[in-house]
Amino acid sequence: LSITPDRSKEFSKHPEITSELDNIPFYFLDSHSPWQRGTNENTNGLIREYIAKGIDIDNITEEQIEHYVYKLNTRPRKRFDWKTPTELFNDKVLHLI
């Protein structure tokens, strides 16, 4: 329903992105306040279990990325009452059918 990016320069054209995405709003939080983006920061930490900081991501294959995505999406999360993101997604999709 919204996008909450970090405050880096790649989002300087957010008005154009918002327009392209049917006016999905962008919310920029306070500088140097990572706790305001808890889920994002937690996910960054989980990604770091697979890709160490400083690693050139250009050398990571598509197959490796797909493996990391699979691992992250099938990992139970406390915030989801120990369900996985895949389970929650499937529950939502099944309710739409």
C-alpha positions, 0 to 999 in steps of 0.5 A, spaced: 500 500 500 506 504 500 513 504 499 518 506 505 525 507 502 531 509 505 533 516 504 539 514 499 539 518 492 536 512 488 529 514 490 530 522 488 525 521 483 520 518 487 515 522 484 516 519 477 516 512 481 509 514 484 506 516 478 508 509 474 505 505 480 498 508 480 500 513 486 502 508 491 505 513 496 512 514 498 514 515 506 521 517 508 522 517 515 527 521 519 535 520 517 539 516 522 533 512 525 533 505 522 528 503 528 523 506 524 523 501 519 524 495 523 522 489 518 526 492 513 532 493 517 531 486 520 530 483 513 537 486 511 540 483 517 537 476 514 540 477 507 547 479 510 547 471 513 548 470 505 551 476 502 556 479 507 557 486 507 562 489 502 561 483 497 560 485 490 553 483 488 555 483 481 558 476 482 552 473 485 548 468 480 541 468 479 541 461 482 544 463 488 539 469 489 533 465 488 536 460 493 537 466 498 530 468 496 527 461 498 531 460 504 528 467 507 521 466 504 521 459 508 524 461 514 519 462 520 518 469 523 517 471 530 513 477 528 508 472 524 507 467 530 512 463 527 509 462 520 513 463 514 512 469 509 510 463 504 505 460 508 502 467 509 502 469 502 499 462 500 494 463 506 492 470 502 492 467 495 487 461 497 482 466 501 482 470 494 480 463 490 
